[in-house]
Amino acid sequence: MKKTDSGFEAINLGHGSGGVMTRDLLDQVIFRILGNELLDKKHDGSVVQFEGPMAVSTDSFVVSPIFFKGGNIGELAVHGTVNDVAMCGAVPKYLSLAFIVEEGLDMKEFVEIVESVKRAADKSGVQIITGDTKVVERGKGDKIFINTTGFGEVHPRANIAVKNIREGDKILVNGPIAQHGMAIMSEREGLEFESAIVSDSTNLNDLVLKLLDEFGDKIHFLRDPTRGGLASVLSEIAVDAKVGIEIFEEQLPLEKQVAAACEMLGLDPLYVANEGLFAVFVDPEIEQEVLELMRHESSGQLATRVGEVTSTHRGKVVLHSEIGGKRIVTPLIGEQLPRIC
Amino acid sequence: MKKTDSGFEAINLGHGSGGVMTRDLLDQVIFRILGNELLDKKHDGSVVQFEGPMAVSTDSFVVSPIFFKGGNIGELAVHGTVNDVAMCGAVPKYLSLAFIVEEGLDMKEFVEIVESVKRAADKSGVQIITGDTKVVERGKGDKIFINTTGFGEVHPRANIAVKNIREGDKILVNGPIAQHGMAIMSEREGLEFESAIVSDSTNLNDLVLKLLDEFGDKIHFLRDPTRGGLASVLSEIAVDAKVGIEIFEEQLPLEKQVAAACEMLGLDPLYVANEGLFAVFVDPEIEQEVLELMRHESSGQLATRVGEVTSTHRGKVVLHSEIGGKRIVTPLIGEQLPRIC
């Protein structure tokens, strides 16, 4: 196996000591790949200018396996937090980045993850401004966990709040559901399909920015249904906004292979995690314009309406099935797919 | 064992699902204990107002054991990041808080940790504004890891930068060294002393604020020597600032019991982690005033000078030993005490 510049084939406890080995790892991997004016100061923190309302979100990523079709834990950690900041109606600007590495992680894998972080951050237009690296003993972690905390400027025309959701709002999504969860599950279960199921992991901030630029406060609410899937997130929103939500099975965008994989594993795609999907609640008068805008963007080509907000059955989500039935969609109770993000 | 309100004696994978169990854990433990106007919105992120230069720092905490004399991982996670923000010359305002819990963690311990987070945040004057909870399978983590990311306003009179360190600067510390590391090691090794060695874990932002209010840019540099201890941090600073640093063994504040424990375990206290200690580089003309101010504060009662900056032996730290010798203090190479913070 080729050694990295640092001369180590694997991360060991010394890399988390705070001493020379930590510094070498930072210099030879992290600063080399991610280096920018702020990180290069090598202080324990960074100073940036910030004016106005700031959206902040944090997430720890524990996905397993750490490499999967369509991505890896590094880019997922960037996309996940960038998207959470965007869902606040904000333009993500900066990220912090903290690793908890299990002793023995292949240095090449670590380098590849840091490189993915860099690419995803560049694509999302955010800067990594401060970080941390800890190492735990073999068997006390699982390869690598990553925390990112992101902050961004709230868009001047945005007014995203659960209280703005009202009867008649249309609920649109930017693409097919359940891609990420089923990509991970296929890896874990070793399922083979005609073509691989690929995670939808991507940054959504570009598309959200265009929506806010164009439609301002007619965008009432944004949310990316990650863990728990679309069903859990819509159920939460129905409770928090004290509205009813109706969704239509025939409108739910679902790739054939993903549907097949779900069926094979006995999973309901409504509860499966997404990483590049968001639901947007809009004023009904702009529905068509929003869909048109979304469909012109790479992350929204398959945008479609999935449901609407009603004043009946408040606090509940009702699914209209393809065969004409109706059922209440409950949120996920326990665990369906652990460590999906 | 008494069940908690949530009805579960231990954290399980369902608590990390993003579904109903996650929501219950949030409502019954996290929001109940930490709840504030921002967290109560239960969005994936929070929006706060911010104006001007902002200091940001992130740290993941993996200390083992998670409870130790003088603290636990919860308060450590608050103090550590609050202090890193303060070391940038800033007043910490907000924290994010992300848990990675190993399946099986006793719910009472989790509650106790969250309560400690709350107390430490209140004492430090910071608000927890957003968070995340993930659960990993038994054997894929180690009870609990915590990431905090902190944000603070840079003090208007602060100018903390390694380039401001100059020849003649005095290096002061606020108290005895090696307390935290030896408190953890005593727990791990089951050492018994006449009285227990207690971690120095505390928030330093109050004291730093007083120093900046009083002395402004005559405070040239601040740094808290956590992992790697005072030796590693001063060595890094000597390199980064391109100055020489001299420290005097007889001036190093070290409690008798800590010295005894270090000797017993063959550890050099200069390399042992601290969690409530900081080194401040000051203009020599204010040395006495700074020491006096520090000694009036609870976290600085044993403040003392430990060294000074010279123009000789640039990039190196030289220790003057009690018996009149001199030796170069090298930074820690590998790992001395894994998972000390």
Chai-1 contact restraints between the chains, C-beta under 6 A:
chainA,res_idxA,chainB,res_idxB,connection_type,confidence,min_distance_angstrom,max_distance_angstrom,comment,restraint_id
A,L13,B,E335,contact,1.0,0.0,6.0,A-B,restraint_1
A,L13,B,P338,contact,1.0,0.0,6.0,A-B,restraint_2
A,G14,B,G334,contact,1.0,0.0,6.0,A-B,restraint_3
A,G14,B,E335,contact,1.0,0.0,6.0,A-B,restraint_4
A,S17,B,L332,contact,1.0,0.0,6.0,A-B,restraint_5
A,S17,B,E335,contact,1.0,0.0,6.0,A-B,restraint_6
A,G18,B,R227,contact,1.0,0.0,6.0,A-B,restraint_7
A,G18,B,G228,contact,1.0,0.0,6.0,A-B,restraint_8
A,G18,B,S232,contact,1.0,0.0,6.0,A-B,restraint_9
A,G19,B,G228,contact,1.0,0.0,6.0,A-B,restraint_10
A,G19,B,S232,contact,1.0,0.0,6.0,A-B,restraint_11
A,G19,B,P331,contact,1.0,0.0,6.0,A-B,restraint_12
A,G19,B,L332,contact,1.0,0.0,6.0,A-B,restraint_13
A,G19,B,I333,contact,1.0,0.0,6.0,A-B,restraint_14
A,V20,B,P331,contact,1.0,0.0,6.0,A-B,restraint_15
A,V20,B,I333,contact,1.0,0.0,6.0,A-B,restraint_16
A,M21,B,G334,contact,1.0,0.0,6.0,A-B,restraint_17
A,D44,B,S57,contact,1.0,0.0,6.0,A-B,restraint_18
A,D44,B,D84,contact,1.0,0.0,6.0,A-B,restraint_19
A,D44,B,M87,contact,1.0,0.0,6.0,A-B,restraint_20
A,G45,B,A55,contact,1.0,0.0,6.0,A-B,restraint_21
A,G45,B,V56,contact,1.0,0.0,6.0,A-B,restraint_22
A,G45,B,S57,contact,1.0,0.0,6.0,A-B,restraint_23
A,G45,B,D84,contact,1.0,0.0,6.0,A-B,restraint_24
A,G45,B,V85,contact,1.0,0.0,6.0,A-B,restraint_25
A,G45,B,C88,contact,1.0,0.0,6.0,A-B,restraint_26
A,S46,B,V56,contact,1.0,0.0,6.0,A-B,restraint_27
A,V47,B,P53,contact,1.0,0.0,6.0,A-B,restraint_28
A,V47,B,A55,contact,1.0,0.0,6.0,A-B,restraint_29
A,V47,B,C88,contact,1.0,0.0,6.0,A-B,restraint_30
A,V47,B,V154,contact,1.0,0.0,6.0,A-B,restraint_31
A,V48,B,M54,contact,1.0,0.0,6.0,A-B,restraint_32
A,Q49,B,P53,contact,1.0,0.0,6.0,A-B,restraint_33
A,F50,B,F50,contact,1.0,0.0,6.0,A-B,restraint_34
A,F50,B,M54,contact,1.0,0.0,6.0,A-B,restraint_35
A,E51,B,E51,contact,1.0,0.0,6.0,A-B,restraint_36
A,P53,B,V47,contact,1.0,0.0,6.0,A-B,restraint_37
A,P53,B,Q49,contact,1.0,0.0,6.0,A-B,restraint_38
A,M54,B,V48,contact,1.0,0.0,6.0,A-B,restraint_39
A,M54,B,F50,contact,1.0,0.0,6.0,A-B,restraint_40
A,A55,B,G45,contact,1.0,0.0,6.0,A-B,restraint_41
A,A55,B,V47,contact,1.0,0.0,6.0,A-B,restraint_42
A,V56,B,G45,contact,1.0,0.0,6.0,A-B,restraint_43
A,V56,B,S46,contact,1.0,0.0,6.0,A-B,restraint_44
A,V56,B,I129,contact,1.0,0.0,6.0,A-B,restraint_45
A,V56,B,T130,contact,1.0,0.0,6.0,A-B,restraint_46
A,S57,B,D44,contact,1.0,0.0,6.0,A-B,restraint_47
A,S57,B,G45,contact,1.0,0.0,6.0,A-B,restraint_48
A,S57,B,T130,contact,1.0,0.0,6.0,A-B,restraint_49
A,T58,B,S96,contact,1.0,0.0,6.0,A-B,restraint_50
A,T58,B,A98,contact,1.0,0.0,6.0,A-B,restraint_51
A,T58,B,T130,contact,1.0,0.0,6.0,A-B,restraint_52
A,T58,B,D132,contact,1.0,0.0,6.0,A-B,restraint_53
A,D59,B,D132,contact,1.0,0.0,6.0,A-B,restraint_54
A,S60,B,A98,contact,1.0,0.0,6.0,A-B,restraint_55
A,S60,B,I100,contact,1.0,0.0,6.0,A-B,restraint_56
A,S60,B,D132,contact,1.0,0.0,6.0,A-B,restraint_57
A,S60,B,K134,contact,1.0,0.0,6.0,A-B,restraint_58
A,V62,B,K134,contact,1.0,0.0,6.0,A-B,restraint_59
A,V62,B,V136,contact,1.0,0.0,6.0,A-B,restraint_60
A,D84,B,D44,contact,1.0,0.0,6.0,A-B,restraint_61
A,D84,B,G45,contact,1.0,0.0,6.0,A-B,restraint_62
A,V85,B,G45,contact,1.0,0.0,6.0,A-B,restraint_63
A,M87,B,D44,contact,1.0,0.0,6.0,A-B,restraint_64
A,C88,B,G45,contact,1.0,0.0,6.0,A-B,restraint_65
A,C88,B,V47,contact,1.0,0.0,6.0,A-B,restraint_66
A,S96,B,T58,contact,1.0,0.0,6.0,A-B,restraint_67
A,S96,B,T149,contact,1.0,0.0,6.0,A-B,restraint_68
A,A98,B,T58,contact,1.0,0.0,6.0,A-B,restraint_69
A,A98,B,S60,contact,1.0,0.0,6.0,A-B,restraint_70
A,A98,B,N147,contact,1.0,0.0,6.0,A-B,restraint_71
A,I100,B,S60,contact,1.0,0.0,6.0,A-B,restraint_72
A,I100,B,F145,contact,1.0,0.0,6.0,A-B,restraint_73
A,T130,B,V56,contact,1.0,0.0,6.0,A-B,restraint_74
A,T130,B,S57,contact,1.0,0.0,6.0,A-B,restraint_75
A,T130,B,T58,contact,1.0,0.0,6.0,A-B,restraint_76
A,D132,B,T58,contact,1.0,0.0,6.0,A-B,restraint_77
A,D132,B,D59,contact,1.0,0.0,6.0,A-B,restraint_78
A,D132,B,S60,contact,1.0,0.0,6.0,A-B,restraint_79
A,K134,B,S60,contact,1.0,0.0,6.0,A-B,restraint_80
A,K134,B,V62,contact,1.0,0.0,6.0,A-B,restraint_81
A,V136,B,V62,contact,1.0,0.0,6.0,A-B,restraint_82
A,K140,B,D142,contact,1.0,0.0,6.0,A-B,restraint_83
A,D142,B,K140,contact,1.0,0.0,6.0,A-B,restraint_84
A,F145,B,I100,contact,1.0,0.0,6.0,A-B,restraint_85
A,N147,B,A98,contact,1.0,0.0,6.0,A-B,restraint_86
A,N147,B,N147,contact,1.0,0.0,6.0,A-B,restraint_87
A,T149,B,S96,contact,1.0,0.0,6.0,A-B,restraint_88
A,T149,B,T149,contact,1.0,0.0,6.0,A-B,restraint_89
A,V154,B,V47,contact,1.0,0.0,6.0,A-B,restraint_90
A,R227,B,G18,contact,1.0,0.0,6.0,A-B,restraint_91
A,G228,B,G18,contact,1.0,0.0,6.0,A-B,restraint_92
A,G228,B,G19,contact,1.0,0.0,6.0,A-B,restraint_93
A,S232,B,G18,contact,1.0,0.0,6.0,A-B,restraint_94
A,S232,B,G19,contact,1.0,0.0,6.0,A-B,restraint_95
A,P331,B,G19,contact,1.0,0.0,6.0,A-B,restraint_96
A,P331,B,V20,contact,1.0,0.0,6.0,A-B,restraint_97
A,L332,B,S17,contact,1.0,0.0,6.0,A-B,restraint_98
A,L332,B,G19,contact,1.0,0.0,6.0,A-B,restraint_99
A,I333,B,G19,contact,1.0,0.0,6.0,A-B,restraint_100
A,I333,B,V20,contact,1.0,0.0,6.0,A-B,restraint_101
A,G334,B,G14,contact,1.0,0.0,6.0,A-B,restraint_102
A,G334,B,M21,contact,1.0,0.0,6.0,A-B,restraint_103
A,E335,B,L13,contact,1.0,0.0,6.0,A-B,restraint_104
A,E335,B,G14,contact,1.0,0.0,6.0,A-B,restraint_105
A,E335,B,S17,contact,1.0,0.0,6.0,A-B,restraint_106
A,P338,B,L13,contact,1.0,0.0,6.0,A-B,restraint_107
